[in-house]
């Protein structure tokens, strides 16, 4: 079997890091429910500072998990990588099953 290169492992870890924060997981979950929303709705829903939410959004966008568009003065976000949704659901299932043990 062919070995995976170090770069692949680094890319895998980077992808996980882009989701490995409670706020980013909450953002992903909210976007899963809302499909698309503006940044103001996100920080109001999460009860966080706008600058804090914007930093998390920028990191997730940089990794290609979400995307955005300007709508006048608003910036709207949505999930652009459905693999993130699959990973979120799988992780949630794992954690919930571990709680039951």
NORVENCOR-V324135 format. One record per helix or strand of 3 or more residues. SS is the DSSP state (2 for helix, 1 for strand). FROM is the first residue (numbers start at 1). TO is the last residue. Records with the same first field share a line. If there is no record, write none. Layout:
SS->FROM-TO ; FROM-TO
This chain:
2->6-19 ; 22-34 ; 39-46 ; 50-62 ; 82-100
1->36-38 ; 66-71 ; 74-79
